[in-house]
Amino acid sequence: MRRKDREITDIDKIETIIASARYMHLGMFDGEFPYIVPLHYGYQMEKGKLTFYVHCAKKGHKLECLKENRNVFVEIDRGESLITADIPCKYGAEYGSVMCRGKAMIIEDIKENVKRLVFL
């Protein structure tokens, strides 16, 4: 991260952002191009490890991409407010965001799926 003075590493602050946001952007590979979709999500924090849960249809482009390449990137943001200034280059925004990468896992067991959907 370029602006280390703005980096959030406190796991409680990270979880506060994740818990209060409404959706995530899930980045996947679609051949040689990125493919990004906004999704509602649930999550679980266990021993400092984050697990996100999303659902999808049994068929579709997102599922095809995930079956081809499990590497994903997640971006979650919330609370944007505009910062104005006299000089355009000093304009900005105040917000919180979480970005992370990981591996997707497709849960095909119906009982496990129902358990995760209830968790959401």
C-alpha positions, 0 to 999 in steps of 0.5 A: 500500500502506497499510503502506509499512514492510512493502512488499517491492520487492526483486525477489529477495525477490519471486521467493523468495516466488513460487518457494516458494508452491504456488498463486496466486489469479487474479482476473478479470472475470465481467461486473460481478463479480470471479471468482477461482480458485486455480491451480497455476502456473509463472513466468519472470523475464526482465529484471525482468519476470514472466510466469506460466503456468497451464493450463486446459481448452479450454472453461470459465468461466475461459477465457470470462472471459479471452476477454471481458476480458484484465485480471487480478489475481494474488495469491500468498502463503506461510508464514503463522504466527499472531502472538498477543497479550494484546489481540485487536486486536494479533493478526496473521499473519506471511506473505509475499505478492505482488500484481500486475496484468496482461493474460492471453494465451491461447496456442493454438499446441500446440507453444508450449503443450507448451513452457510445460507442460514449463517448469512 
